[in-house]
Amino acid sequence: MPISDAVLTQILGQLEAIQISQQTLQAKVDALTNPVSPFSSPRQNGTPIADVHIDHSLSGVAPTVTATSSLISVTPSIMNGAERDKAVSDNAREKLLYPSRVMLTTYPDQYGIKPFLLTWGAQDPSVRGPVICSRLPSSIKQRNAIGAHSGSYSIYRALAIAMGTLNPSHKPDYSKTEPAVAMPPQPAWFDPSKIVSFDPWGHVVPQVFKHEIEGLGLDVRPSIAVTKAHMKLSEIDEAARRGDLKVDGKVLMKSLPLVNADGTESSADPGVEIAINKTAVEPVWYLPGVAERFGISENLLRRALFEDTGGMYPELITRPDIKVFLPPIGNLTAYIFGNPAFLSDESKELTVRVHDECNGSDVFGSDICTCKPYLTYAIEECVRGAQRGGVGVVVYFRKEGRALGEVTKYLVYNLRKRGGDSADKYFKATELVAGVKDMRFQALMPDVLHWLGIRKIDNMVSMSDMKYDAIVQSGIPILKRYDIPAHLLPPDSRVEIDAKIFSGYFTSGKQITEADLVKTVGRTWEETEH
């Protein structure tokens, strides 16, 4: 006899309740058998502050600490690093910063814990609630997120605290840091399935959560910043000199005169620069939505994130009640060409490129791939589109080496050059080293497009079938795709581009056959030695 969905749901609910009860009981046992040691004073600029009151109300978690005013015997400003190290040993500093008992995790319903209510996708930010991951005494009881702010840079923050150069209780001053250009709410912000990989309210945290920050004293931080700048690229200078781009004084402007080594004004052409708005976005994952996006269960996602990061975040397992995770991965940056208000205006022409980081090509000009020329070509197209009265966007993701990393990428380069660098072996070489040919998994990528209010894309400067499919399946139609012009292909990149076209990448030219793949061969190392 088949079991109804309602019965299955009831059984799962009861199992989860039993699990939570067991976790709570274990936490209470831990608290009785291993009481928290007294918490020593916090630090101010690397120096301890005396006279500390300790609140032990939160069993099993770092206690709340409030310091009263006290004279510090040695002024930190006149101490150098060596003197400070002599005054406070590493062992003493550890005791000053942290309770002696290491708390590896917390549990639901643990005494004193009451996560701040967070309703992902709520239209009113006061209903949605702030993202709180801080372990500071003022916020630890109300944490509703696992992880730490700043993505991969959170490790450097921890190092700065350990070194005594950063006060862990430093309160940021967000005055005058508000967005340089308005990024108003869009309908997708209120659909919990449209944006799951970052906090749509992240750029206005100090404004919309002012009460929580100032009134309640919670440590709530921005995860998005919006500013404006000028972009200066030698490739754009050359495009302007060739006449491919025209100076209009609004989108594309003439640069200020160059200066000679002796301080006099140079007569050389200074080139051009582009007026842009740009936004940096840190990852904030809504775990149920991320799991759904990838077509896996939330439990499996949590287990994998815990097990395959060396057990970095135990609360992924012990805190099923916390649904938000700030992963230690790279962020994204969106560069906007033209009026940002046009992004959500379907009557305006929109040009888009979604670009995944390639340090070797984007920064240092390697010619083994098409990344840098495709990126600069997309910027040209965005400028031209903005000058026609439209708007352009280049989204830059930190997913080096197809998210396999630069070390793996270079190992693959070595294998390719030693094993015969032909297009038919291109993806196989990556799979031999990494076990997979690509880990970018574009399912989360369209979130930023929805956040910007984009509803259709007129010009997609990309050949990637994975990016195209992810965007279209998310509900954003793409009207035109175009590939990188052949004359922009670097000498040693034909192997990559032919292999990608054969695997399904868009091309407006000749389709690649298996016979063509064997004939496409890259440059050998010997040919680079002069």
Secondary structure as UniProt FT lines:
FT   HELIX           5..33
FT   STRAND          43..44
FT   TURN            45..46
FT   STRAND          47..48
FT   STRAND          52..55
FT   TURN            59..60
FT   STRAND          64..67
FT   HELIX           76..78
FT   HELIX           81..87
FT   HELIX           90..97
FT   TURN            108..109
FT   TURN            111..112
FT   TURN            120..121
FT   HELIX           125..128
FT   TURN            137..139
FT   HELIX           140..142
FT   STRAND          145..147
FT   TURN            149..150
FT   HELIX           151..153
FT   HELIX           154..163
FT   TURN            168..169
FT   TURN            175..176
FT   HELIX           187..190
FT   TURN            192..194
FT   TURN            200..201
FT   HELIX           202..204
FT   HELIX           205..208
FT   HELIX           211..215
FT   STRAND          224..231
FT   HELIX           234..242
FT   STRAND          252..254
FT   TURN            261..262
FT   STRAND          272..281
FT   STRAND          285..286
FT   HELIX           287..294
FT   HELIX           298..307
FT   TURN            308..310
FT   HELIX           315..318
FT   TURN            320..321
FT   STRAND          324..326
FT   STRAND          332..337
FT   HELIX           340..344
FT   TURN            346..347
FT   STRAND          350..356
FT   HELIX           359..362
FT   TURN            363..364
FT   HELIX           371..387
FT   TURN            388..389
FT   STRAND          391..397
FT   TURN            400..404
FT   HELIX           406..419
FT   HELIX           423..425
FT   HELIX           426..434
FT   HELIX           442..444
FT   TURN            445..446
FT   HELIX           447..451
FT   TURN            452..453
FT   STRAND          459..460
FT   HELIX           465..473
FT   TURN            474..475
FT   HELIX           486..488
FT   TURN            491..492
FT   HELIX           494..503
FT   HELIX           514..519
FT   HELIX           525..528
//
